[in-house]
Amino acid sequence: MQIDILTLFPHMFDGVLSESIIKRAIEKNIVKINIINFRDFSKLNNSQVDDTPYGGGAGMVLMCEPIVDAIESVRDDDSLVILLTPQGKTYNQKMAYDFKNKKHLILVCGHYEGFDERIRSFVDLELSIGDYVLTGGEIPAMAIVDSVVRLLDGTINEESYISDSFTNNLLDYPTYTKPADFRGMKVPDVLLSGDHKKIADYRKEEAYKRTKDRRPDLIKEGE
């Protein structure tokens, strides 16, 4: 898979791409991630990519030409171009599974007061990671990259994510590790029994109970 991230702040991604699972996936050639600076496509002397909005108002608006030029510099027939904006469809785990099968993702990070409305004509999908506003699309881009890359074959063992929260519309079951008794709080006996069927049944039941208690909307969606 190839992922191109288009942004005004490329150095925000330095730590994310050089640590942990994403770093290992890059080193194993499971994914290639390029960071592209909008300013490299500016035709103005000061590398400006934003300007004041027509009609007045606060803030600065990303301009069409450099953003569209940046998109078109990497877009091909296999690309899915995603604009990160609070007005987009809410991202979820099902989308992460869908995206893992794509050959090429282009993530366009919005910023400042917004972006020229005409940029929307050059993207395939608009996404938000929640009903709140951030200063830009860089953090949502990081979240999407992390959630997709961990699902790619060879990144981590399938057993590590097959029962993740939101898989089959359920939250994950509770997990424990040593010690078996911490300040009087004991690990459930069934997890110490060695009976794999009972453990599987327990985990399934606990996942359902937890989801019903914390996210009943997921139960309704599953039904």
ZAKOL-618490 format. One record per residue: x, y, z of N, C-alpha, C in turn; residue number from 1; residue in three letters. Coordinates in nm, 4 decimals. Example, Ala and Ser with C-alpha at 12.3 -4.5 7.8 and 13.67 -1.06 7.14 Angstrom:
# ZAKOL-618490
R     n_c1     n_c2     n_c3    ca_c1    ca_c2    ca_c3     c_c1     c_c2     c_c3 pos code
R   1.3190  -0.5690   0.7800   1.2300  -0.4500   0.7800   1.3200  -0.3300   0.7800   1  Ala
R   1.2850  -0.2250   0.7080   1.3670  -0.1060   0.7140   1.2900   0.0030   0.7870   2  Ser
This chain:
# ZAKOL-618490
R     n_c1     n_c2     n_c3    ca_c1    ca_c2    ca_c3     c_c1     c_c2     c_c3 pos code
R   0.0841  -0.1197   0.0000   0.0000   0.0000   0.0000   0.0871   0.1239   0.0000   1  Met
R   0.0383   0.2286  -0.0659   0.1023   0.3590  -0.0599   0.0046   0.4594  -0.0013   2  Gln
R   0.0567   0.5421   0.0884  -0.0219   0.6486   0.1486   0.0528   0.7799   0.1292   3  Ile
R  -0.0134   0.8761   0.0677   0.0424   1.0100   0.0529  -0.0375   1.1047   0.1413   4  Asp
R   0.0318   1.1790   0.2256  -0.0324   1.2743   0.3158   0.0046   1.4151   0.2718   5  Ile
R  -0.0955   1.4943   0.2368  -0.0753   1.6312   0.1893  -0.1053   1.7276   0.3038   6  Leu
R  -0.0060   1.8092   0.3396  -0.0169   1.8871   0.4617   0.0639   2.0160   0.4543   7  Thr
R   0.0310   2.1105   0.5412   0.1106   2.2318   0.5589   0.2215   2.2118   0.6614   8  Leu
R   0.2124   2.1046   0.7397   0.3043   2.0853   0.8514   0.3642   1.9446   0.8487   9  Phe
R   0.4535   1.9177   0.7565   0.5089   1.7828   0.7401   0.5818   1.7296   0.8630  10  Pro
R   0.6434   1.8177   0.9414   0.7214   1.7694   1.0563   0.6331   1.7163   1.1688  11  His
R   0.5043   1.7436   1.1640   0.4143   1.6869   1.2646   0.4131   1.5340   1.2576  12  Met
R   0.4518   1.4786   1.1440   0.4443   1.3334   1.1248   0.5755   1.2617   1.1563  13  Phe
R   0.6792   1.3369   1.1917   0.8103   1.2750   1.2149   0.8054   1.1652   1.3207  14  Asp
R   0.7477   1.1960   1.4350   0.7433   1.0978   1.5426   0.6531   0.9801   1.5121  15  Gly
R   0.5388   1.0078   1.4509   0.4408   0.9021   1.4216   0.4983   0.7964   1.3277  16  Val
R   0.5746   0.8407   1.2294   0.6266   0.7488   1.1284   0.7580   0.6829   1.1690  17  Leu
R   0.8151   0.7246   1.2794   0.9458   0.6715   1.3190   0.9406   0.5919   1.4483  18  Ser
R   0.8205   0.5514   1.4881   0.8047   0.4757   1.6118   0.7116   0.3565   1.5919  19  Glu
R   0.7316   0.2548   1.6720   0.6369   0.1464   1.6931   0.5954   0.0723   1.5654  20  Ser
R   0.4672   0.0376   1.5566   0.4156  -0.0504   1.4524   0.4267   0.0124   1.3140  21  Ile
R   0.3986   0.1409   1.3018   0.4059   0.2052   1.1700   0.5500   0.2034   1.1187  22  Ile
R   0.6454   0.2311   1.2047   0.7857   0.2273   1.1649   0.8229   0.0883   1.1136  23  Lys
R   0.7812  -0.0154   1.1854   0.8155  -0.1522   1.1440   0.7496  -0.1870   1.0109  24  Arg
R   0.6259  -0.1423   0.9912   0.5568  -0.1697   0.8650   0.6283  -0.1027   0.7482  25  Ala
R   0.6791   0.0168   0.7701   0.7546   0.0867   0.6656   0.8851   0.0125   0.6367  26  Ile
R   0.9546  -0.0286   0.7413   1.0825  -0.0987   0.7246   1.0649  -0.2328   0.6543  27  Glu
R   0.9499  -0.2969   0.6738   0.9216  -0.4269   0.6100   0.8597  -0.4109   0.4717  28  Lys
R   0.8501  -0.2853   0.4241   0.7927  -0.2551   0.2923   0.6470  -0.2988   0.2789  29  Asn
R   0.5767  -0.3037   0.3904   0.4335  -0.3328   0.3877   0.3568  -0.2096   0.3405  30  Ile
R   0.4085  -0.0932   0.3780   0.3449   0.0328   0.3394   0.4531   0.1359   0.3083  31  Val
R   0.4243   0.2212   0.2142   0.5114   0.3345   0.1842   0.4319   0.4608   0.2118  32  Lys
R   0.4872   0.5494   0.2941   0.4163   0.6706   0.3333   0.4988   0.7925   0.2944  33  Ile
R   0.4402   0.8783   0.2137   0.5053   1.0020   0.1708   0.4339   1.1216   0.2317  34  Asn
R   0.5108   1.2184   0.2780   0.4560   1.3425   0.3299   0.4840   1.4520   0.2278  35  Ile
R   0.3794   1.5190   0.1827   0.3914   1.6189   0.0770   0.3448   1.7541   0.1303  36  Ile
R   0.4299   1.8534   0.1126   0.4025   1.9876   0.1632   0.3272   2.0683   0.0582  37  Asn
R   0.2111   2.1215   0.0946   0.1344   2.2059   0.0040   0.2198   2.3195  -0.0536  38  Phe
R   0.3086   2.3735   0.0286   0.3850   2.4910  -0.0118   0.4760   2.4629  -0.1324  39  Arg
R   0.5102   2.3374  -0.1517   0.5941   2.3026  -0.2667   0.5217   2.3265  -0.3984  40  Asp
R   0.3914   2.3487  -0.3924   0.3116   2.3674  -0.5139   0.2605   2.5099  -0.5292  41  Phe
R   0.3056   2.5973  -0.4408   0.2669   2.7375  -0.4512   0.3437   2.8043  -0.5652  42  Ser
R   0.2762   2.8907  -0.6389   0.3407   2.9661  -0.7462   0.3735   3.1088  -0.7033  43  Lys
R   0.3540   3.1373  -0.5754   0.3819   3.2705  -0.5219   0.5210   3.2745  -0.4604  44  Leu
R   0.5811   3.3917  -0.4608   0.7192   3.4059  -0.4143   0.7391   3.3647  -0.2693  45  Asn
R   0.6383   3.3876  -0.1863   0.6507   3.3545  -0.0443   0.5933   3.2166  -0.0110  46  Asn
R   0.5690   3.1355  -0.1143   0.5133   2.9998  -0.0970   0.3772   3.0008  -0.0281  47  Ser
R   0.3025   3.1067  -0.0454   0.1710   3.1203   0.0166   0.0726   3.0194  -0.0430  48  Gln
R  -0.0064   2.9579   0.0432  -0.1080   2.8618  -0.0028  -0.2459   2.8953   0.0526  49  Val
R  -0.2585   3.0090   0.1208  -0.3861   3.0466   0.1799  -0.4090   3.1959   0.1595  50  Asp
R  -0.5356   3.2363   0.1730  -0.5673   3.3783   0.1566  -0.6960   3.4079   0.2321  51  Asp
R  -0.7308   3.5380   0.2417  -0.8516   3.5780   0.3132  -0.9755   3.5360   0.2342  52  Thr
R  -1.0842   3.5065   0.3029  -1.2046   3.4591   0.2345  -1.2800   3.5708   0.1630  53  Pro
R  -1.3314   3.5401   0.0441  -1.4222   3.6336  -0.0233  -1.5452   3.6531   0.0650  54  Tyr
R  -1.5934   3.7770   0.0704  -1.7104   3.8064   0.1519  -1.6757   3.8450   0.2936  55  Gly
R  -1.5457   3.8354   0.3280  -1.5031   3.8718   0.4622  -1.5143   3.7563   0.5602  56  Gly
R  -1.4654   3.7784   0.6792  -1.4691   3.6758   0.7828  -1.3308   3.6520   0.8402  57  Gly
R  -1.3294   3.5794   0.9527  -1.2036   3.5540   1.0225  -1.1263   3.4401   0.9574  58  Ala
R  -0.9956   3.4405   0.9815  -0.9131   3.3277   0.9413  -0.8693   3.3315   0.7971  59  Gly
R  -0.7927   3.2300   0.7606  -0.7387   3.2157   0.6261  -0.7927   3.0872   0.5642  60  Met
R  -0.8063   3.0880   0.4319  -0.8661   2.9761   0.3585  -0.7626   2.9181   0.2620  61  Val
R  -0.7493   2.7862   0.2613  -0.6571   2.7218   0.1684  -0.7026   2.7449   0.0248  62  Leu
R  -0.6094   2.7792  -0.0608  -0.6382   2.8135  -0.2002  -0.6492   2.6878  -0.2875  63  Met
R  -0.7257   2.7000  -0.3938  -0.7478   2.5861  -0.4843  -0.6209   2.5364  -0.5507  64  Cys
R  -0.5504   2.6277  -0.6175  -0.4462   2.5840  -0.7110  -0.3372   2.4982  -0.6477  65  Glu
R  -0.2730   2.5405  -0.5388  -0.1665   2.4555  -0.4829  -0.2181   2.3228  -0.4284  66  Pro
R  -0.3381   2.3246  -0.3710  -0.3922   2.2010  -0.3133  -0.4276   2.1016  -0.4243  67  Ile
R  -0.4937   2.1490  -0.5267  -0.5320   2.0612  -0.6383  -0.4077   2.0128  -0.7124  68  Val
R  -0.3100   2.0998  -0.7307  -0.1857   2.0582  -0.7954  -0.1154   1.9489  -0.7145  69  Asp
R  -0.1175   1.9627  -0.5826  -0.0561   1.8610  -0.4960  -0.1279   1.7270  -0.5105  70  Ala
R  -0.2608   1.7315  -0.5121  -0.3386   1.6086  -0.5299  -0.3055   1.5433  -0.6639  71  Ile
R  -0.3060   1.6229  -0.7695  -0.2865   1.5679  -0.9033  -0.1437   1.5197  -0.9266  72  Glu
R  -0.0503   1.5641  -0.8460   0.0876   1.5200  -0.8604   0.1074   1.3742  -0.8194  73  Ser
R   0.0168   1.3231  -0.7373   0.0314   1.1848  -0.6886  -0.0879   1.0956  -0.7233  74  Val
R  -0.1942   1.1548  -0.7705  -0.3152   1.0768  -0.7981  -0.2976   0.9905  -0.9217  75  Arg
R  -0.3488   0.8653  -0.9140  -0.3513   0.7775  -1.0305  -0.4823   0.6996  -1.0291  76  Asp
R  -0.4942   0.6013  -1.1153  -0.6211   0.5282  -1.1278  -0.6563   0.4480  -1.0032  77  Asp
R  -0.5567   0.4172  -0.9189  -0.5807   0.3369  -0.7989  -0.6009   0.4210  -0.6730  78  Asp
R  -0.5994   0.5519  -0.6878  -0.6018   0.6396  -0.5700  -0.7428   0.6604  -0.5151  79  Ser
R  -0.7504   0.6673  -0.3834  -0.8698   0.7141  -0.3134  -0.8288   0.8416  -0.2408  80  Leu
R  -0.8870   0.9548  -0.2810  -0.8494   1.0841  -0.2242  -0.9476   1.1209  -0.1132  81  Val
R  -0.8940   1.1412   0.0064  -0.9761   1.1664   0.1244  -0.9431   1.3046   0.1806  82  Ile
R  -1.0444   1.3870   0.1929  -1.0288   1.5195   0.2529  -1.0712   1.5114   0.3996  83  Leu
R  -0.9847   1.5549   0.4890  -1.0122   1.5485   0.6320  -1.0716   1.6810   0.6778  84  Leu
R  -1.1975   1.6750   0.7205  -1.2728   1.7945   0.7552  -1.3795   1.7605   0.8587  85  Thr
R  -1.4117   1.8505   0.9517  -1.5181   1.8238   1.0488  -1.6536   1.7988   0.9837  86  Pro
R  -1.6694   1.8400   0.8583  -1.7972   1.8233   0.7897  -1.8101   1.6870   0.7212  87  Gln
R  -1.7057   1.6052   0.7298  -1.7066   1.4770   0.6618  -1.7834   1.3690   0.7356  88  Gly
R  -1.7981   1.2564   0.6709  -1.8603   1.1385   0.7320  -1.7714   1.0879   0.8448  89  Lys
R  -1.8318   1.0414   0.9536  -1.7544   0.9982   1.0698  -1.6816   0.8669   1.0417  90  Thr
R  -1.5516   0.8679   1.0629  -1.4662   0.7522   1.0389  -1.4956   0.6423   1.1409  91  Tyr
R  -1.4866   0.5163   1.0965  -1.5088   0.4039   1.1874  -1.4246   0.2836   1.1462  92  Asn
R  -1.4336   0.1772   1.2254  -1.3502   0.0594   1.2036  -1.3827  -0.0109   1.0719  93  Gln
R  -1.5078  -0.0095   1.0325  -1.5445  -0.0717   0.9052  -1.4711  -0.0040   0.7897  94  Lys
R  -1.4598   0.1282   0.7949  -1.3857   0.1992   0.6912  -1.2381   0.1592   0.6927  95  Met
R  -1.1825   0.1416   0.8128  -1.0427   0.0998   0.8225  -1.0216  -0.0326   0.7492  96  Ala
R  -1.1147  -0.1269   0.7675  -1.1053  -0.2551   0.6973  -1.1205  -0.2367   0.5465  97  Tyr
R  -1.2079  -0.1461   0.5056  -1.2237  -0.1195   0.3622  -1.0965  -0.0585   0.3038  98  Asp
R  -1.0375   0.0349   0.3772  -0.9198   0.1049   0.3271  -0.7982   0.0139   0.3165  99  Phe
R  -0.7893  -0.0879   0.4021  -0.6717  -0.1757   0.3986  -0.6593  -0.2493   0.2652 100  Lys
R  -0.7694  -0.2567   0.1910  -0.7683  -0.3248   0.0619  -0.7413  -0.2313  -0.0557 101  Asn
R  -0.7215  -0.1033  -0.0257  -0.6906  -0.0065  -0.1301  -0.5401  -0.0072  -0.1586 102  Lys
R  -0.5050   0.0210  -0.2819  -0.3633   0.0285  -0.3173  -0.3005   0.1622  -0.2803 103  Lys
R  -0.3827   0.2675  -0.2837  -0.3260   0.4008  -0.2674  -0.4263   0.4931  -0.1993 104  His
R  -0.3871   0.5469  -0.0845  -0.4681   0.6460  -0.0146  -0.3973   0.7813  -0.0214 105  Leu
R  -0.4738   0.8857  -0.0513  -0.4234   1.0228  -0.0454  -0.5049   1.0957   0.0605 106  Ile
R  -0.4382   1.1406   0.1661  -0.5048   1.2097   0.2760  -0.4719   1.3585   0.2678 107  Leu
R  -0.5744   1.4389   0.2512  -0.5573   1.5833   0.2363  -0.5954   1.6500   0.3686 108  Val
R  -0.5006   1.7132   0.4323  -0.5232   1.7743   0.5632  -0.5731   1.9181   0.5475 109  Cys
R  -0.6977   1.9411   0.5823  -0.7501   2.0769   0.5849  -0.6857   2.1555   0.6973 110  Gly
R  -0.6988   2.2883   0.6931  -0.6377   2.3679   0.7999  -0.6965   2.5085   0.8043 111  His
R  -0.6534   2.5819   0.9069  -0.6981   2.7190   0.9274  -0.8517   2.7278   0.9331 112  Tyr
R  -0.9054   2.8339   0.8756  -1.0494   2.8545   0.8806  -1.1228   2.7576   0.7887 113  Glu
R  -1.0499   2.6988   0.6946  -1.1128   2.6045   0.6025  -1.0375   2.5996   0.4714 114  Gly
R  -1.1085   2.5609   0.3677  -1.0472   2.5479   0.2358  -1.1479   2.5935   0.1316 115  Phe
R  -1.0964   2.6344   0.0189  -1.1825   2.6783  -0.0906  -1.2794   2.5655  -0.1271 116  Asp
R  -1.4064   2.5987  -0.1339  -1.5114   2.4989  -0.1582  -1.4854   2.4171  -0.2839 117  Glu
R  -1.4200   2.4743  -0.3817  -1.3980   2.4052  -0.5087  -1.3019   2.2879  -0.4968 118  Arg
R  -1.2247   2.2831  -0.3889  -1.1343   2.1692  -0.3667  -1.2130   2.0400  -0.3526 119  Ile
R  -1.3352   2.0516  -0.3017  -1.4189   1.9328  -0.2834  -1.4425   1.8579  -0.4158 120  Arg
R  -1.4347   1.9265  -0.5267  -1.4577   1.8633  -0.6570  -1.3451   1.7685  -0.6966 121  Ser
R  -1.2347   1.7698  -0.6228  -1.1175   1.6909  -0.6597  -1.0884   1.5785  -0.5604 122  Phe
R  -1.1826   1.5522  -0.4702  -1.1638   1.4432  -0.3736  -1.2766   1.3408  -0.3891 123  Val
R  -1.2503   1.2213  -0.3386  -1.3490   1.1129  -0.3486  -1.4350   1.0989  -0.2239 124  Asp
R  -1.3814   1.1439  -0.1113  -1.4480   1.1186   0.0160  -1.4042   1.2237   0.1167 125  Leu
R  -1.4977   1.2664   0.2029  -1.4656   1.3577   0.3123  -1.4879   1.2854   0.4443 126  Glu
R  -1.3889   1.2928   0.5326  -1.3968   1.2207   0.6592  -1.3682   1.3109   0.7784 127  Leu
R  -1.4342   1.2790   0.8893  -1.4109   1.3417   1.0193  -1.3844   1.2303   1.1197 128  Ser
R  -1.3048   1.2573   1.2234  -1.2841   1.1551   1.3266  -1.3704   1.1806   1.4494 129  Ile
R  -1.4598   1.2785   1.4420  -1.5495   1.3011   1.5544  -1.6138   1.4382   1.5479 130  Gly
R  -1.7126   1.4581   1.6306  -1.7874   1.5837   1.6293  -1.7205   1.6894   1.7161 131  Asp
R  -1.6024   1.7286   1.6739  -1.5289   1.8363   1.7390  -1.4341   1.8934   1.6345 132  Tyr
R  -1.3797   2.0112   1.6621  -1.2968   2.0797   1.5635  -1.1523   2.0866   1.6116 133  Val
R  -1.0599   2.0462   1.5246  -0.9173   2.0547   1.5509  -0.8582   2.1690   1.4687 134  Leu
R  -0.7329   2.2034   1.4949  -0.6696   2.3104   1.4195  -0.6359   2.2683   1.2770 135  Thr
R  -0.6339   2.1391   1.2507  -0.6040   2.0928   1.1161  -0.6299   1.9443   1.1021 136  Gly
R  -0.6067   1.8934   0.9818  -0.6343   1.7524   0.9533  -0.5192   1.6592   0.9810 137  Gly
R  -0.4098   1.7101   1.0393  -0.2927   1.6254   1.0609  -0.3195   1.5141   1.1626 138  Glu
R  -0.3804   1.5479   1.2740  -0.4091   1.4450   1.3754  -0.5089   1.3415   1.3226 139  Ile
R  -0.6182   1.3818   1.2546  -0.7040   1.2808   1.1919  -0.6286   1.1928   1.0915 140  Pro
R  -0.5372   1.2511   1.0162  -0.4589   1.1712   0.9208  -0.3764   1.0670   0.9943 141  Ala
R  -0.3161   1.1056   1.1049  -0.2377   1.0110   1.1846  -0.3251   0.8970   1.2354 142  Met
R  -0.4455   0.9313   1.2807  -0.5371   0.8300   1.3332  -0.5756   0.7301   1.2241 143  Ala
R  -0.6048   0.7801   1.1055  -0.6440   0.6924   0.9958  -0.5274   0.6046   0.9534 144  Ile
R  -0.4088   0.6623   0.9413  -0.2915   0.5842   0.9037  -0.2676   0.4722   1.0050 145  Val
R  -0.2708   0.5050   1.1322  -0.2476   0.4047   1.2364  -0.3508   0.2936   1.2304 146  Asp
R  -0.4781   0.3301   1.2160  -0.5851   0.2299   1.2189  -0.5826   0.1395   1.0971 147  Ser
R  -0.5331   0.1896   0.9831  -0.5281   0.1094   0.8609  -0.4016   0.0242   0.8554 148  Val
R  -0.2879   0.0843   0.8857  -0.1601   0.0136   0.8729  -0.1556  -0.1087   0.9634 149  Val
R  -0.2114  -0.1001   1.0839  -0.2073  -0.2143   1.1749  -0.2865  -0.3333   1.1220 150  Arg
R  -0.3760  -0.3089   1.0257  -0.4569  -0.4176   0.9686  -0.3910  -0.4821   0.8461 151  Leu
R  -0.2872  -0.4196   0.7920  -0.2245  -0.4732   0.6719  -0.1540  -0.6051   0.7021 152  Leu
R  -0.1636  -0.6985   0.6097  -0.1021  -0.8301   0.6281   0.0469  -0.8165   0.6561 153  Asp
R   0.0905  -0.8811   0.7635   0.2313  -0.8796   0.7986   0.2701  -0.7743   0.9000 154  Gly
R   0.1790  -0.6819   0.9305   0.2123  -0.5770   1.0271   0.2082  -0.6316   1.1689 155  Thr
R   0.0951  -0.6856   1.2100   0.0825  -0.7545   1.3384   0.0069  -0.8849   1.3148 156  Ile
R   0.0105  -0.9747   1.4111  -0.0629  -1.1003   1.3984  -0.2128  -1.0740   1.3929 157  Asn
R  -0.2823  -1.1490   1.3084  -0.4263  -1.1301   1.2941  -0.4983  -1.1467   1.4274 158  Glu
R  -0.4475  -1.2373   1.5130  -0.5108  -1.2602   1.6428  -0.5111  -1.1341   1.7285 159  Glu
R  -0.4186  -1.0415   1.6991  -0.4077  -0.9201   1.7794  -0.5187  -0.8202   1.7503 160  Ser
R  -0.5842  -0.8332   1.6345  -0.6899  -0.7366   1.6024  -0.8236  -0.7990   1.5662 161  Tyr
R  -0.8300  -0.9323   1.5576  -0.9521  -0.9963   1.5100  -1.0700  -0.9724   1.6040 162  Ile
R  -1.0406  -0.9490   1.7338  -1.1489  -0.9241   1.8304  -1.1477  -0.7809   1.8809 163  Ser
R  -1.0874  -0.6907   1.8042  -1.0843  -0.5496   1.8427  -1.2239  -0.4954   1.8702 164  Asp
R  -1.2281  -0.3893   1.9485  -1.3537  -0.3163   1.9632  -1.4056  -0.2750   1.8258 165  Ser
R  -1.5389  -0.2793   1.8128  -1.6135  -0.2425   1.6923  -1.6146  -0.3521   1.5860 166  Phe
R  -1.5374  -0.4606   1.6071  -1.5490  -0.5738   1.5165  -1.6799  -0.6448   1.5475 167  Thr
R  -1.7592  -0.6705   1.4465  -1.8912  -0.7312   1.4649  -1.9805  -0.6487   1.5578 168  Asn
R  -1.9608  -0.5175   1.5553  -2.0429  -0.4248   1.6347  -2.0356  -0.4501   1.7844 169  Asn
R  -1.9220  -0.4954   1.8317  -1.9033  -0.5170   1.9749  -1.7761  -0.4481   2.0224 170  Leu
R  -1.7778  -0.4021   2.1473  -1.6552  -0.3565   2.2104  -1.5724  -0.4771   2.2527 171  Leu
R  -1.4453  -0.4562   2.2774  -1.3574  -0.5668   2.3160  -1.3925  -0.6154   2.4563 172  Asp
R  -1.3653  -0.7423   2.4809  -1.3872  -0.8000   2.6142  -1.2757  -0.7537   2.7089 173  Tyr
R  -1.2981  -0.7602   2.8421  -1.1949  -0.7206   2.9381  -1.0790  -0.8199   2.9379 174  Pro
R  -0.9582  -0.7681   2.9547  -0.8396  -0.8537   2.9596  -0.7628  -0.8303   3.0888 175  Thr
R  -0.6832  -0.9283   3.1281  -0.6060  -0.9238   3.2525  -0.4684  -0.9840   3.2298 176  Tyr
R  -0.3738  -0.9475   3.3178  -0.2435  -1.0125   3.3192  -0.1968  -1.0229   3.4647 177  Thr
R  -0.0761  -1.0674   3.4872  -0.0268  -1.0899   3.6227  -0.0131  -0.9585   3.6989 178  Lys
R  -0.0373  -0.9612   3.8321  -0.0679  -1.0773   3.9163  -0.2160  -1.1162   3.9112 179  Pro
R  -0.2450  -1.2367   3.9530  -0.3829  -1.2849   3.9516  -0.4684  -1.2152   4.0571 180  Ala
R  -0.4035  -1.1617   4.1604  -0.4745  -1.0900   4.2658  -0.4004  -0.9594   4.2915 181  Asp
R  -0.4644  -0.8461   4.2598  -0.4051  -0.7151   4.2835  -0.4941  -0.6364   4.3775 182  Phe
R  -0.4467  -0.6200   4.4994  -0.5197  -0.5460   4.6033  -0.6618  -0.5978   4.6215 183  Arg
R  -0.6737  -0.7268   4.6175  -0.8033  -0.7894   4.6381  -0.8884  -0.8006   4.5143 184  Gly
R  -0.8436  -0.7430   4.4034  -0.9159  -0.7536   4.2767  -0.8588  -0.8722   4.1989 185  Met
R  -0.9416  -0.9768   4.1860  -0.8936  -1.1025   4.1304  -0.9338  -1.1212   3.9849 186  Lys
R  -0.8479  -1.1882   3.9129  -0.8791  -1.2271   3.7755  -0.9912  -1.3303   3.7798 187  Val
R  -1.0921  -1.3202   3.6934  -1.1997  -1.4195   3.6918  -1.1451  -1.5623   3.6791 188  Pro
R  -1.2024  -1.6522   3.7584  -1.1541  -1.7905   3.7634  -1.1528  -1.8579   3.6267 189  Asp
R  -1.2504  -1.8242   3.5424  -1.2602  -1.8922   3.4135  -1.1353  -1.8690   3.3292 190  Val
R  -1.0708  -1.7526   3.3450  -0.9515  -1.7233   3.2654  -0.8295  -1.7998   3.3144 191  Leu
R  -0.8398  -1.8547   3.4326  -0.7305  -1.9349   3.4887  -0.7574  -2.0844   3.4742 192  Leu
R  -0.8723  -2.1202   3.4182  -0.9163  -2.2600   3.4136  -0.8448  -2.3439   3.3087 193  Ser
R  -0.7964  -2.2805   3.2025  -0.7358  -2.3571   3.0936  -0.8371  -2.4170   2.9988 194  Gly
R  -0.9650  -2.3957   3.0249  -1.0720  -2.4478   2.9385  -1.0995  -2.3455   2.8284 195  Asp
R  -1.0498  -2.3721   2.7081  -1.0555  -2.2737   2.6004  -1.1982  -2.2418   2.5556 196  His
R  -1.2850  -2.3411   2.5589  -1.4242  -2.3153   2.5184  -1.4926  -2.2238   2.6185 197  Lys
R  -1.4721  -2.2531   2.7474  -1.5330  -2.1688   2.8500  -1.4779  -2.0261   2.8432 198  Lys
R  -1.3494  -2.0143   2.8161  -1.2879  -1.8819   2.8050  -1.3462  -1.8057   2.6871 199  Ile
R  -1.3617  -1.8749   2.5734  -1.4191  -1.8113   2.4548  -1.5624  -1.7667   2.4804 200  Ala
R  -1.6407  -1.8522   2.5461  -1.7795  -1.8173   2.5774  -1.7856  -1.6984   2.6734 201  Asp
R  -1.6959  -1.6997   2.7731  -1.6913  -1.5894   2.8703  -1.6597  -1.4577   2.7997 202  Tyr
R  -1.5606  -1.4601   2.7130  -1.5208  -1.3375   2.6453  -1.6310  -1.2845   2.5536 203  Arg
R  -1.6978  -1.3751   2.4863  -1.8079  -1.3335   2.3991  -1.9196  -1.2692   2.4803 204  Lys
R  -1.9525  -1.3315   2.5927  -2.0589  -1.2790   2.6787  -2.0195  -1.1432   2.7371 205  Glu
R  -1.8937  -1.1298   2.7808  -1.8487  -1.0044   2.8400  -1.8431  -0.8922   2.7353 206  Glu
R  -1.8048  -0.9267   2.6129  -1.8030  -0.8266   2.5064  -1.9435  -0.7739   2.4808 207  Ala
R  -2.0400  -0.8647   2.4797  -2.1790  -0.8232   2.4578  -2.2282  -0.7362   2.5739 208  Tyr
R  -2.2006  -0.7781   2.6970  -2.2452  -0.7029   2.8141  -2.1832  -0.5633   2.8178 209  Lys
R  -2.0539  -0.5572   2.7871  -1.9863  -0.4280   2.7891  -2.0427  -0.3347   2.6821 210  Arg
R  -2.0680  -0.3901   2.5638  -2.1225  -0.3096   2.4548  -2.2631  -0.2616   2.4881 211  Thr
R  -2.3441  -0.3495   2.5440  -2.4812  -0.3126   2.5799  -2.4820  -0.2029   2.6848 212  Lys
R  -2.3844  -0.2074   2.7766  -2.3777  -0.1089   2.8836  -2.3223   0.0248   2.8349 213  Asp
R  -2.2163   0.0208   2.7525  -2.1451   0.1428   2.7163  -2.1840   0.1994   2.5800 214  Arg
R  -2.2158   0.1121   2.4859  -2.2487   0.1573   2.3509  -2.3682   0.0778   2.2958 215  Arg
R  -2.4867   0.0945   2.3564  -2.6038   0.0198   2.3094  -2.6381   0.0495   2.1639 216  Pro
R  -2.5917   0.1645   2.1130  -2.6180   0.1970   1.9732  -2.5519   0.0970   1.8787 217  Asp
R  -2.4389   0.0402   1.9204  -2.3710  -0.0605   1.8381  -2.4522  -0.1887   1.8306 218  Leu
R  -2.5154  -0.2244   1.9435  -2.6011  -0.3439   1.9443  -2.7152  -0.3269   1.8457 219  Ile
R  -2.7761  -0.2100   1.8448  -2.8868  -0.1827   1.7542  -2.8413  -0.1887   1.6086 220  Lys
R  -2.7226  -0.1343   1.5818  -2.6709  -0.1389   1.4451  -2.6481  -0.2824   1.3996 221  Glu
R  -2.5934  -0.3647   1.4927  -2.5676  -0.5043   1.4588  -2.6943  -0.5822   1.4313 222  Gly
R  -2.7994  -0.5497   1.5058  -2.9251  -0.6184   1.4852  -2.9899  -0.5795   1.3527 223  Glu
